[in-house]
Amino acid sequence: MIYKRLFSACVAGFVFGGLGLSSAIAQIVPPPIPSTIKEWKGPNGGNWATAGSWTGLGPPLGSDNVLFGHEPVGGVVPSPTDDSIRQTVNTGATNIVVRSLWFKAGLWYTLSGTATIELNSGTSDGHVLVVTNDATAPKQSETNIENDIRLSGSFGGPNNRARIENWSEGGLRIGGLFRASDHNVQFGGTGAIHIANRIVNQDGNRSNSNFYIQGSTGTAENVHLILSGNNDQNYGGVINVNARGFLIVKTDQALGEGSNKVVHEGGTLGLRSHRETALDYKQPQQNNFISLYGDGIVRSADTRRIGALYNDGGWNSLDMRIDQTTQETAPTGFGSRGDRAGGLELKNQVKLTTQFIKLGPGLIVLNNTRGSGEANNWANGTVLRAGVLRFSSAAGSPTASNFVFDGGAFGGILELGYGTSTFNYNLGTGGGNIRWADTGDGGFSAFGGARTVNIGGGATLTWGSTTHFVGDGQALLLSSRYANSVITFANAINLNGALREVRVERGEDSAHGVLSGGLSGAGGGLVKTGDGLLQLTGSNPYSGATRIVGGALRGAAANTATNIQLAGGVLGLDANLTLRLGTSGNQIRWLGSGGFAAYGANRNVTFVGNGGSAVSLTWGTTGGFIGSDQELRFGHHTANGTVLWNNALALGSGERTIRIEGGQQISGTVVNFLLAISGTATLNLIGNGRIDLSANNSALSSSINIYGAELRLLGSGKLGAAAAFDIRHGGALVIRNTNAASDTNRIGDTAAITLAAGTVRLEGAATPISERIGELSLESGASTIELIRNTFNPSVELHIEALTRDSDSRATLNVSGDLSNTLLSLKVEQDASGHLVGGIIPWATNGNEWIKVVGNALKALDNSDYHTGGGSTWTNAAYNVKAIGGTALTGNRTINSLIFGNSLNLSGRSLTLNSGGLMNSGLSQILGGLGSTITTSGGTRPLYIHNNGQLSLTGSVALTGGMDVVKTRGGDLIFNNNTSVTHHIGSLYIHQGTVELGGRGTLQVRRITIGDGAGNDRLILPGNRWNPITSSNGLPSITLRGTRYDPRGPEYGGDQAVLQLGGNGPNYGAGTKQHLAELRIEGRGTIDWRGGEVGQANILWIDTLSFSSTSDILFIRNWYEYEDLFLVKRVHNGVQFDDLKLNQIVFEGYQDYFTTLKDYDADYWQITPWGAKPAPEPSTYGAILGAAGLALVTWRRKRRKN
């Protein structure tokens, strides 16, 4: 197959860079179909034994080669959305004998029955089971054989091997027993073959069949063989993984026992597990081992080899001995993909005659606990080329090996995870010594406890001069994405007259790097990169610049000789900071975005002039201060104090952005502006932290946008001149009053506030508080107003000029604070009764109650406002019903709204909610037989489902009427029908929480919008289903609307909008197959590919992939090759797919590749991560996920490394 790669030369006539895509398909040369063939022409669901189902006279005989074509005989190739693409064949119970079995890709065949299919002798060249394809216009499909497959007879061709090949992107899966007997079997083709059950002999006992997994002639692709059956004691053959062969193990004992398993040069053995279930591969016998040679396969041309042993996702441990039976000189590669939750733990002895090369951005753990005589042993080098190699036991570290740091942008880190807190090393080429390659980055991290590294007995190391230490242009790496403890580098370092990069990645919790020995050297400087924290604890009298490109740097402020330069990161403060702006030593300046984070306590930041007095700063104008188009940044995920800003700040005009990153617990104030901010520039406050304003900002007359962050007004803090507030993405405006400081006019009386998944909170004081604002507009999403009384119980009132919401808005509002209490008031000056439907506002709640309008106040419904009788009494369409316990309908009912808990049995009846208001609490379900429906008045008013607990729709209950459905609040909404019902709705909005489509129901919907730009919101589609969501007009569409302002990103638990395929675990199986008209990303979206397996994959077919802006990011999680297929139309409505969109798609774990396009068929591209990629700038990967679309100023290294 051809892969398209951005920023590369044209290949095979393709035109790149958004200039158009060729419709050419890479040519393959599959084996020819036998000249004499018996072809299936039966119907879907037909029987093998039916004579009329076959060409010729009757069913196949033992001498026949059998073909299942890519179209019915004389028929037309169906569309992928057509149910006729799936063809099932019932083999019955009588065993079948044929010479060979062929499938032509295009139709999705499933053979099932209790019959064993015996493949006798095969073709003259040994082919017994082949999924073939058109050489110039390939089609793709999955092939599933649920029967036992038995090999018999003698096989011709090279080496007398039975040959099984798959030439389709869809998997070939054998679900029954693979009765290989003692035959030699060779696996090939371009795709994946899955043996999902056990490998046995003809009688179901032990098989000694030898396997050969190797690339085929006629293609440059790798062949994948997946073993997911437990073959303990029933399989003892030799497994040979040859060039372009990829053997993937998914189950303990899948390799069997007995003879050795050998990975030859150019082949790879991989371990793979899914998210909730780790793979713990146990040793069958200590004399069984795996032999590894070479550095593995390449995923596509011009990319790096992945290793002879490879962690292909998830957390996997291997307790088999690794040995080499022949003397080899080529290095042996050990690789791991880079998902943070994954890693490969080697728990047994690794014994090599070659170098050990750590490849890939992920984690490999050496945790050999076998003891004396069986420690890891290789005398040649251990080369850390990428990612992290962790030693978790003394026996895991080969004492005779020389450790070489030869990494680049994706790591090269030795992680210390056992024993003593101090590790002493010497520089050199001998056993047990360490060294940096001339062109290599590298360093250390810590796991399981704080660790210290001491080199050469504490000698001072000179960068670029000390033999075997870090060279010119290379980086010292500290901490890793997998670290959970502090790593300290104890040696003093002479920076030797140049800027030197120290890169610290973000790890778990407060893991970070420390340089304790001190930095020195006239003219030498420090460049801090990476998203993590670097702390300088020694004396650091170097005189060159200190440039902070990413993350945080502590300790540099104590160096009075350096010029501190903010270029993307923040300066960590351990004391108050008073500095002048400028280019000299003991001064600070902005080269890009940047700011400060406080540690240990609150820290003052004061910029002074020549006379030592605080100066006023003007954004974009004051020399050395931040530029017009850059961000002022505060906080770090490791910080625990508040920055106290002591300078008046003039924003000027235009647009200004302050980014606030919360600490580990994302609580507490990150920065407090003690003096006034002024100006007319629009002020953007973004991130996930809190910013306090303690001064009266009377000259700040601009609009203020609060996206994700929390803005708190306290003390003397006021924003009386601010014209408008736009609060989105979980942002909050907090009007804080205390006993010590209160104010009834912190916000201008006419200030307009727009809420789109935002919060306004008014906190009371010891005296009554009454705050007045202008128009409050609910634009979209789930928003909140919080009214909080002081402990002295005075009144708190929020006066709103007008409460507005467009008629087509699907915004919801929850008011926190008991509105039935006379001391809490939410008043609307302009009449709000227009929002009422039958006495309630169906999209507004006060906790677990509806809201009504009483005069100019919004109040919670009283008990007297509800009808509380059982279902038989719901006879008045005006009733707002509150059902205390379980109840059932005795007839069709129309009411205004419903609040219930426990269970509601519709009993085959219809329930119409005039207002569209439905609220549940606790564990609740709505059940009923056929005819049980829920709708709204005329089917046009939206149905608002306020989930205060889990709500399940079971039985045959269906939502009908074509109305929009809005799901809000944090509970789960589960469609769990046990019959094949269809829910007919308009659009579905998942503002908060999870919607799970399980069971057998189908959701007919125009568009599903997942997320409101705040929080974690999720749609789960069921496994083993085709198109569980449909549309009455064409195909349905999905919008992923997540926040781009959470700096944690998806890998570190950041808020996200998630489309989850494959069902809801922990045990996953067959995947979801879904066609969409459009997948649209607004902000940040995630596709979580749970479940799926080769032959039963997750597949998304998308007509159009769109992004609302070039800063949006689509994150791909838990994606596995051939288990998950992400397909997009080559041309839709005359418009070719724009390959520049690939820049906005990030595959978790594959940061060392570039997202690219791969041929699928004439209509679709496949989106994969396998593009060749130059090394990115330091810390770019984390920045993409945590700060997408926002300008980053990075220090560009003089030389890039692949």
DRENNUFI-514213 format. One record per residue (C-alpha): x, z, y; residue in one letter. Coordinates in steps of 0.25 Angstrom, whole numbers, plus 5000, padded with zeros to 4 digits. Example, Ala and Ser with C-alpha at 12.3 -4.5 7.8 and 13.67 -1.06 7.14 Angstrom:
! residues 2
504950314982A 505550294996S 
***
This chain:
! residues 1202
500050005000M 500449985014I 500550095024Y 500450075039K 501350155047R 501350175062L 502650155070F 503150065059S 503449925057A 502349825053C 502149825038V 501449705030A 500849645042G 500149775048F 500149795063V 500249935067F 500150025080G 498650005082G 498849855083L 497949825071G 498049845056L 498249735046S 497249725035S 498349695025A 498349775012I 499649805005A 499749724992Q 499949794979I 500149734965V 499449804954P 499549764940P 498649644936P 497349674929I 497349624915P 496849484913S 495849524902T 494949644907I 493649704904K 492949734918E 491949834921W 490649774928K 489749894925G 488849964936P 489250094943N 488950204932G 489050104921G 489450134907N 490750084901W 490150054887A 489049964893T 489449814889A 488849764902G 489749844911S 490949754907W 491449614908T 491549544894G 490849594882L 490649744882G 491449864886P 492949864885P 493749864872L 495049934869G 495849804872S 495149784886D 495749804899N 494649864908V 494449834923L 493549904933F 493549814945G 493449844960H 492049784960E 490949764951P 491049634943V 490549524952G 490249634963G 490649664977V 491649774981V 490849884986P 491149955000S 491850094999P 490650155005T 489750094994D 489450184982D 489650064973S 491150084975I 491050194965R 490950144951Q 490750244939T 490950204924V 490350284913N 491350274901T 490450354892G 490950444880A 491550334871T 493050324872N 493550194878I 494750114875V 495250004884V 496649944886R 496749974901S 495850014912L 495849944926W 495149974939F 495249884951K 495149964964A 493949954972G 492850024965L 492950174962W 492750184947Y 492550314940T 492550304925L 491950424918S 491450474904G 491950554892T 492650424886A 494150424885T 494650294890I 495850244882E 496850154888L 497450074876N 498850004879S 498449954893G 498949814898T 500249744894S 500949814905D 500349954902G 499249964912H 498150054907V 497450104919L 497550034932V 496750044945V 497149904951T 496949844964N 496949704972D 498349674976A 497949624990T 496649684993A 496649824986P 495449904985K 495450054983Q 494650154974S 494750274965E 494650264950T 494250384942N 494250394927I 493650524922E 493850484907N 495050524899D 496050414899I 496850394886R 498050304884L 498350234871S 499050124864G 500350074869S 500650024883F 501449894887G 502249874900G 503449934905P 503850064897N 502550054889N 501850144899R 500350154901A 500150114916R 499150184925I 499050124939E 498150144952N 498250044963W 497150104971S 497250194983E 496050274976G 496550354964G 496450334949L 496050464943R 495950494928I 494950614927G 494950624912G 496150664903L 497250564903F 497550544888R 498950484891A 499450524877S 500950504876D 500950364883H 501850334895N 501050314908V 501450254921Q 500650274933F 500750174945G 499950094956G 499750124970T 498850244970G 498550374963A 498250404949I 497650544945H 497650604932I 496650714935A 496550774921N 497550804910R 498550714903I 498450724888V 498650644875N 497550564868Q 496950684861D 497050774874G 498250844870N 499650834875R 500150704881S 501650664883N 501350544891S 502450504901N 502050474915F 502650374925Y 502250384939I 502850264947Q 502650164957G 502150024952S 502649894955T 501649814965G 501649924975T 502550024983A 501550134982E 501750264974N 500850294963V 500250434962H 499850504949L 499050634951I 499050734940L 497950844941S 497650884927G 498351004921N 499250954910N 499751084904D 500251064890Q 499450934888N 500450834895Y 501950834893G 502450694897G 503550654906V 503150624920I 503950524927N 503650504942V 504450374946N 504650304959A 503450294967R 502750384958G 501950514964F 501450614954L 500550714960I 500250844953V 498950924956K 498751024945T 499651124938D 500251064925Q 499850924929A 501250874924L 501150934910G 502250994903E 503350954894G 504250834898S 504750824912N 504150764924K 505150674932V 505050624946V 505950514948H 506550454960E 505450404969G 504350484963G 503650604967T 502950724960L 501950784969G 501050914969L 499750914976R 498651024978S 497451034987H 497251134998R 496551254991E 497251244977T 498751254976A 499451184964L 500351284956D 501051204946Y 501551294935K 502751264926Q 502251224911P 503651254906Q 504951284913Q 505651174905N 504651074911N 505151024924F 505050914934I 506250814937S 506250764952L 507150654957Y 507150584970G 506350604983D 505050544979G 504050444983I 503750384997V 502350385002R 502550255010S 503650165014A 504650225024D 504250375022T 505050485015R 505050515001R 504250634997I 505050694986G 505050694971A 504250824971L 503150834982Y 502150924987N 500950834990D 500050934996G 499551074994G 500251194989W 500951164976N 501851244967S 502651194956L 503251284945D 503951174937M 505451154936R 506151044944I 507350984937D 508150854936Q 508450804922T 509450694928T 510550704938Q 510050634951E 510650624964T 509450574973A 508850694980P 507550754975T 506450764985G 505450884986F 504350854996G 503150915002S 502050865011R 501850945023G 500551015023D 500651165028R 499851215016A 500551145006G 501951154999G 502651144985L 503251264979E 504251244968L 504251364959K 505151324948N 506651284947Q 507051154955V 508351104949K 508950974955L 510250894954T 509850824967T 509550864981Q 508250934984F 507650864996I 506450935003K 505550815008L 504150815016G 503650905027P 503051005017G 503451135010L 504251154997I 504451294991V 505551324981L 505051454975N 505751454961N 505651594955T 506151554941R 507351644943G 508851644939S 509251514932G 508051434937E 508251434952A 508151304960N 509451234958N 510051104965W 511451094970A 511150984979N 510550994993G 509251044997T 508850945008V 507650985017L 507250855023R 505750895027A 504751005026G 505051145021V 505751195008L 505451345006R 506251434997F 505351544991S 506251604981S 507751614979A 507751534967A 507051424975G 508351404984S 509451324977P 510651394980T 511651284977A 510951184986S 511351145000N 510151145010F 510051035019V 509151025031F 508850875033D 507450885039G 506750815051G 505450825058A 504650875045F 505550995042G 506751025033G 506551175032I 507051275022L 505951385022E 506451525017L 505451595009G 506051705001Y 506951815000G 507851875011T 507551855025S 508851795029T 509451675022F 510951645024N 511451505024Y 512751425026N 512851295032L 513551195022G 513351095011T 513551195000G 512551254991G 511651354998G 512051305011N 511151235022I 511451125031R 510751035041W 510850885038A 511450805050D 510150745053T 509250855048G 508250955053D 508051085046G 507951235045G 507151355040F 505851425039S 505351555033A 504251585023F 503751725018G 504551805027G 505551795039A 506851725036R 508151715043T 509151605041V 510651635044N 511651525042I 513151545041G 513151695043G 512551685056G 513451585062A 513151505075T 512651365072L 512951255081T 511851145081W 512451005079G 513851065076S 513851165065T 514051095052T 512751085044H 511851145055F 510751075063V 511350945069G 511150875082D 509750825084G 509150905072Q 508251025072A 508251165066L 506951195059L 506351335059L 505051375052S 504151275045S 502651245044R 502651325031Y 503451445036A 502751585038N 503851665043S 504951675053V 506251595051I 507451645058T 508751565060F 509851665063A 511051585067N 511451565081A 511351415085I 512251345096N 511351225101L 512651155104N 512251085117G 510951015113A 509451035111L 509151085097R 507851075090E 507251195083V 505951155076R 504951265071V 503751225064E 502451305064R 502351385052G 501351495047E 500951615055D 502151655064S 503251585057A 504251535066H 505751515068G 506851605075V 508251575080L 508851705080S 510351675082G 510251615096G 510451475102L 511651445110S 512451335116G 512651275130A 511751165132G 511051185119G 509551185119G 508351215109L 507151125106V 506051195099K 505151105091T 504051125081G 502751205082D 503251335078G 503951455085L 505451465087L 505951605091Q 507351625097L 507851765095T 509351765098G 510151745110S 509951595115N 510951565126P 510851415124Y 510751335138S 510051205134G 508551185135A 507451255126T 506451145123R 505151195117I 504451065111V 503551135101G 503051265096G 503551395103A 504951445106L 505251595108R 506551655113G 506951545122A 506551605135A 507651715134A 508751605135N 508951595150T 509951475149A 508951375143T 507851285149N 506551305142I 505851175140Q 504351165136L 504151035129A 502951065120G 503151205115G 503051345120V 504051455124L 503851585117G 503951705125L 504451835121D 504551895135A 503951855149N 504551725154L 504851705169T 505551575171L 505751465181R 505451315178L 506551225178G 507651155170T 508751255170S 509051375160G 508051485161N 506951395165Q 505851325159I 505151195160R 504151105153W 504550975147L 503150955141G 502051045136S 502351195133G 502251335137G 502351475131F 501951575120A 502051725121A 502551815110Y 502551965107G 501751995120A 501151925132N 502251855140R 502251815155N 502651675159V 503051655173T 503751545180F 504551575193V 505151505204G 506551525210N 506151655216G 505651715203G 504151715207S 503051645198A 502751505203V 501551425202S 501551305192L 500951175194T 500651095181W 501350965181G 502050985195T 502951115194T 504351075190G 504651115176G 503251155173F 502351075163I 502050935165G 500650875169S 500350815155D 500950935147Q 500251055141E 500551205145L 500651275131R 500451425127F 500551495114G 501051475100H 500451505087H 501551615085T 501351675099A 500651805100N 500751835115G 500151785128T 500851705139V 500551765153L 500651645163W 501151695176N 501151565185N 500051505193A 499751365187L 499251245194A 498751135185L 498651025195G 497750915192S 497450835179G 497450895166E 498251015160R 498351075146T 498651215142I 498851235127R 498651365121I 499051395106E 498551525100G 499451615092G 499251645077Q 497951715078Q 497551625090I 497051745098S 497551805110G 497951745123T 499051635123V 499251625138V 498651695150N 498751635164F 498951745173L 498951665186L 497951555191A 497851415186I 497451315196S 497251165197G 496251055195T 496850995182A 495951005170T 496551115161L 496551105146N 496751235138L 496951195123I 497451255110G 496951375102N 497451495111G 496951575123R 497351555137I 496951665147D 496751645162L 496951775170S 496951725184A 495851665193N 496051515192N 495251485204S 495951355207A 495851295193L 494751205196S 494851105184S 494151095171S 494651175159I 494651125145N 494751225134I 495051165121Y 495351255109G 495951365118A 495351495124E 495351505139L 495151655143R 494851705157L 495151845159L 495651945170G 495551865183S 495451735175G 494451645181K 494151495182L 493151485192G 493551355197A 493651285184A 492551175184A 492351155169A 492751205155F 492851115143D 492951205131I 493151135117R 493851145104H 493651295102G 494051325116G 493551445123A 493351495137L 493351645138V 492851725150I 493451855147R 493051985155N 493552125151T 493352265157N 494652245165A 494352105171A 493052035172S 492451925180D 491051865181T 491551725186N 492751685178R 492151545177I 491551455188G 490051465188D 489951315188T 491051285178A 490551195167A 490951225152I 490851125141T 490951185127L 491351095115A 491651195104A 492151295115G 491851435118T 491451515131V 491651665130R 491251765140L 491751905138E 491152025145G 491752145153A 491352285156A 490452235167T 489452125165P 489951985165I 489251865169S 489951725169E 489351595175R 489751455171I 489251315174G 488651225163E 489051245149L 489051125141S 489051115126L 489650985122E 489950995107S 490351085096G 490151225094A 490351315106S 490251465109T 489851555120I 490351695118E 489851815126L 490551945124I 490152075130R 491152185133N 491152315125T 490552385137F 489352295135N 489052235148P 488352095150S 488951965148V 488351845154E 488751695154L 487951605163H 487951455161I 487451365171E 486951265161A 487051245146L 487151105143T 487251015130R 487050875128D 485850835119S 486750755110D 487750875109S 487950945096R 488651065103A 488251205098T 488451345105L 488551485099N 488451605109V 489251725104S 488651855109G 487251905107D 486351835117L 485251935113S 486052045120N 485652055134T 487052085138L 487551945134L 486951825142S 487151675141L 486351615153K 486151475156V 485651445171E 485051315168Q 483951315158D 484451305144A 483151295137S 483251145135G 484251175124H 483151255116L 482451195104V 481351285099G 481851405106G 483351395102I 484551315105I 484851265091P 486351235095W 486551375101A 486751505094T 487051645097N 487751695085G 486651685074N 485551665083E 484951545091W 484951545106I 483751535115K 483551515130V 482951635137V 482851605152G 484251565156N 484951645144A 485351595131L 484851705121K 484851725106A 483551715098L 482851845096D 482351885082N 480951865087S 481351715090D 481551685076Y 480551665064H 481051745052T 480051705041G 480351635028G 480351485026G 478951485023S 478551535037T 479451425045W 478151355049T 478451345064N 479351235070A 479651335081A 480251445072Y 481751475074N 481851535060V 482851645056K 482851665041A 483451795037I 483551775022G 483351655012G 482151575014T 481451445009A 480551345015L 479151325009T 478851195016G 479451105026N 479851185039R 480151155053T 480751265062I 481551265074N 482851335069S 483351415058L 484351535056I 484551575042F 485451645032G 485451645017N 484651525011S 483551435015L 482851355004N 482251225010L 481551214996S 481451054998G 480851075012R 481251025025S 481651115037L 481651055051T 482351135062L 481751085075N 482951145083S 484051105073G 484551245073G 485051305060L 485851425059M 486351505046N 487151635044S 487851685032G 487851605019L 486651515019S 486051395012Q 484951295014I 484451245000L 483351164995G 482951054985G 482650914988L 481850895002G 482551015008S 482950965022T 483351015036I 483150935048T 482850955063T 481750915073S 481650765071G 483050755065G 483550735079T 483950875083R 485350925078P 485351025067L 486251135071Y 486851215060I 487451345065H 488251405053N 488451545054N 488751545039G 488851455027Q 487651365026L 487451275014S 486451165012L 486151154997T 485251094987G 484550974993S 484451025007V 484750905017A 484850895032L 483950775036T 483450715049G 484750645054G 485050755064M 486350805069D 486950925062V 487751025070V 488551135062K 489051245070T 489651385067R 490651425057G 489951425044G 489951315033D 488851215032L 488851165017I 488051045012F 487951084998N 486851004992N 486750994977N 485950864978T 486250724984S 485550754997V 485850685010T 485950755023H 485450665034H 485950705048I 486550645060G 487850695064S 488550825059L 489350915068Y 490151015062I 490551105074H 490951225067Q 491351265052G 491151175040T 490151085034V 490351055019E 489650945012L 489650974998G 488750954986G 488050824984R 487450804998G 487750695008T 487750705023L 487250585030Q 487750595044V 488250505056R 489450585060R 490050725056I 490850795067T 491750895061I 492151005071G 491851025086D 493351025091G 493551175087A 493751255075G 493851215060N 492651125056D 492551055043R 491750955035L 491950955020I 491550835012L 491250854997P 492250804987G 491850704976N 490950634985R 490850494991W 490250495006N 489650635007P 489350595021I 488550475024T 487850405036S 486550335037S 487250235046N 488550185040G 489650295038L 489750435043P 490750475053S 491550605055I 492250665067T 493250775066L 493250855079R 494350955079G 495151025089T 496550965093R 496851095101Y 497151195090D 498651195090P 498751235075R 498251105070G 497651095056P 498851135048E 498951275055Y 497451305054G 497051235067G 495551205070D 495151075064Q 493950985061A 494050945046V 493450845037L 493650895023Q 493550805011L 493450844996G 492550954997G 492751104999N 493751174989G 494451244984P 494351154972N 494351004976Y 494150874968G 493650744971A 493750704986G 492750654996T 492550504999K 491950475013Q 491750355022H 491650375037L 491350285048A 492250365057E 493150485057L 493350535071R 494350635075I 494150715088E 495250815090G 495850855077R 495150825063G 495650855049T 495250785036I 495450885025D 495650805012W 495250915002R 495050874987G 495150734983G 496050684971E 496550554967V 495450474962G 494450564969Q 495050564983A 494550594996N 494350465004I 493850445018L 493450305022W 493450295037I 492950175045D 493550235059T 494450345062L 494450385076S 495050485085F 494450535098S 495850535105S 497250505101T 497550655101S 496550675089D 497150715075I 496650695061L 497350785052F 497350755037I 497350875028R 497550885012N 497650735011W 498250684998Y 498650544995E 497650474986Y 496750594985E 496350575000D 496150435006L 495950425021F 495450285024L 495050215037V 494550075039K 495549965043R 494549895052V 493249955056H 492249875065N 493349775068G 494349885073V 495649915065Q 496050055062F 497050105073D 498250155066D 498650235078L 497650335074K 498550375062L 499350445073N 498250545073Q 498150575059I 498950685053V 499150705038F 499450855034E 500750865027G 501250725030Y 501850745043Q 503050665039D 502250545038Y 501450455047F 499950435045T 499750285041T 498850185035L 498850145021K 498150025015D 496850065007Y 496049935006D 495549825015A 494649915023D 495350045024Y 496650105028W 497150235021Q 497650335031I 498850405025T 500050495030P 501150405023W 501750325036G 503150335039A 503450425050K 504650455059P 504950605061A 504050655072P 504450745084E 504650895081P 503350965079S 502450845081T 501650865068Y 501251005072G 500950955086A 500050845081I 499150935073L 499151055084G 499150975097A 498650845094A 498650745106G 499350835116L 500650795122A 501850855116L 503250845122V 504250855110T 505750855110W 506150725104R 507350735094R 508450635096K 508250585082R 507050575073R 507150595058K 506350545047N 
***
